């Protein structure tokens, strides 16, 4: 135990410098106002938070959570069956299938989003194909539809992988036992497979929801900047408006809301299997 | 065993990416921080070969981003390319070093018209690099009205075909100029009117973008877009015949991007050598030719007139004197900037 603790020292130092200190800086800036370069000029203020509570910014926060929630749900609906298919594939092809889903992540995220832009734009590849086929044009970019598509595309692998991992670890004899006891496929899935895969679903949801709720590239490029998300707003405060106090307050609020949703998720993760066990 | 090989590979990768490349060779490395797609990067290799100074080249997208990165500290830049109003703000806040023009003999090639401008009255801190205007880039197949007024960006006929620049000064500037006010207005009432105008325009706007506007217009994704003259020149040199650029008759923003040395620079002399190199007539000509932007360099203007006389008929390269008279250079707004930022944020969020 002692030795393991020592191995963790470099990480502890790393964490303090790059995670803890910046977090405190954000917290500090969020509760102050004044010239950010002159510590003497900074004074305590809640103006950053007051501004967050203005209706137009609350709407941005609401929109961000709604859009992230929808894209997480879509990822789950698409991702779960895919994970099941991969887990049930013959071991020979399983790795190939997995690789196919992971390959897009090897490419830079920004590049992939730009690629979607030229696919979906009014005169882009997709519309040219549709026009050539004599079909009506698809007008989704820029707009929320395109943002949603970009989110689902970019974050889907993060839903598939954890669910696949859990599913592939389920003991096949448990499923066989269920069948032997007269359970058909639906019953087996609902009462055995689904409850056992809850940990995978929970970490999948977390891993998709977190980047989706804080993204700013996807909404800026595919959404045309017309309906900014909280990530866009934070980016703007730091890079163009240079209002660090408001930006920090927004970041803190975002962090708190993410923490709350994670707490809810981990409660589900813990409670569900117990309930199931009791039922059985 | 496989595990160790992988671990070793990962560690090597980390080490290679962390250790700076200037470990080999004794020369100085200068950090050049420029706008994206704003320099013929083959010239950098040439500078490195000529002087033995290594150049670490990085880019940014807006003046605000440049200022934000400089303010954040931590990194030391040696040559930066701020625009007029950013220069005056930086001078005010002691963020620039005075240049030693003995080290920049090529400064003599700069046309007198571009010296001692309002943002740097005694021309102590900056050397002009490129200049141009803001105007409306449009697709002649999709727009049949004359593009000569800001009004066209508010014309309902082009609903969903208009791209606006996601830049505080440019977006608000267009609205202010349409209303007949100064682009540097610090009058609350005028700005409220500009905000109302931008909100009124929002349903017509296809999207708010930065550098993407050029490609979206070129691709026919939208008909009109607010952008820099350089984007129009880019497309002109690339041979896009259906793309044109119009400067509104109400006047527009006239901008000067300059080279300057931030006060955090540790290699001032080498930075001045770099600036001098960029002013060399031959280098400046090739740079201007590659980037398409108008140069303030006398020799470049002369050679352009010889080799490409046709570009002097294009408003994107050589705007009319009449329009220039009505145009304004942005000035630093000081604390009033916050108001501008607030308005753009509210327009985007609403």
HADDOCK unambig.tbl for C-alpha pairs under 7 A between the chains (distance, minus, plus):
assign (segid A and resid 56 and name CA) (segid B and resid 349 and name CA) 6.72 0.50 0.50
assign (segid A and resid 56 and name CA) (segid B and resid 350 and name CA) 6.64 0.50 0.50
assign (segid A and resid 121 and name CA) (segid B and resid 221 and name CA) 6.25 0.50 0.50
assign (segid A and resid 122 and name CA) (segid B and resid 221 and name CA) 5.05 0.50 0.50
assign (segid A and resid 123 and name CA) (segid B and resid 219 and name CA) 6.73 0.50 0.50
assign (segid A and resid 123 and name CA) (segid B and resid 220 and name CA) 6.00 0.50 0.50
assign (segid A and resid 123 and name CA) (segid B and resid 221 and name CA) 4.88 0.50 0.50
assign (segid A and resid 142 and name CA) (segid B and resid 206 and name CA) 6.95 0.50 0.50
assign (segid A and resid 142 and name CA) (segid B and resid 207 and name CA) 6.57 0.50 0.50
assign (segid A and resid 224 and name CA) (segid B and resid 207 and name CA) 4.12 0.50 0.50
assign (segid A and resid 224 and name CA) (segid B and resid 208 and name CA) 5.31 0.50 0.50
assign (segid A and resid 224 and name CA) (segid B and resid 209 and name CA) 6.38 0.50 0.50
assign (segid A and resid 225 and name CA) (segid B and resid 207 and name CA) 6.06 0.50 0.50
assign (segid A and resid 225 and name CA) (segid B and resid 208 and name CA) 5.14 0.50 0.50
assign (segid A and resid 225 and name CA) (segid B and resid 209 and name CA) 6.83 0.50 0.50
assign (segid A and resid 225 and name CA) (segid B and resid 348 and name CA) 6.88 0.50 0.50
assign (segid A and resid 226 and name CA) (segid B and resid 207 and name CA) 6.03 0.50 0.50
assign (segid A and resid 226 and name CA) (segid B and resid 208 and name CA) 6.49 0.50 0.50
assign (segid A and resid 226 and name CA) (segid B and resid 348 and name CA) 5.67 0.50 0.50
assign (segid A and resid 227 and name CA) (segid B and resid 348 and name CA) 6.65 0.50 0.50
assign (segid A and resid 227 and name CA) (segid B and resid 349 and name CA) 5.96 0.50 0.50
assign (segid A and resid 228 and name CA) (segid B and resid 348 and name CA) 6.87 0.50 0.50
assign (segid A and resid 228 and name CA) (segid B and resid 349 and name CA) 6.06 0.50 0.50
assign (segid A and resid 239 and name CA) (segid B and resid 64 and name CA) 6.25 0.50 0.50
assign (segid A and resid 239 and name CA) (segid B and resid 65 and name CA) 4.94 0.50 0.50
assign (segid A and resid 239 and name CA) (segid B and resid 68 and name CA) 5.84 0.50 0.50
assign (segid A and resid 240 and name CA) (segid B and resid 64 and name CA) 4.82 0.50 0.50
assign (segid A and resid 240 and name CA) (segid B and resid 65 and name CA) 5.93 0.50 0.50
assign (segid A and resid 241 and name CA) (segid B and resid 338 and name CA) 6.99 0.50 0.50
assign (segid A and resid 241 and name CA) (segid B and resid 341 and name CA) 5.39 0.50 0.50
assign (segid A and resid 242 and name CA) (segid B and resid 68 and name CA) 6.65 0.50 0.50
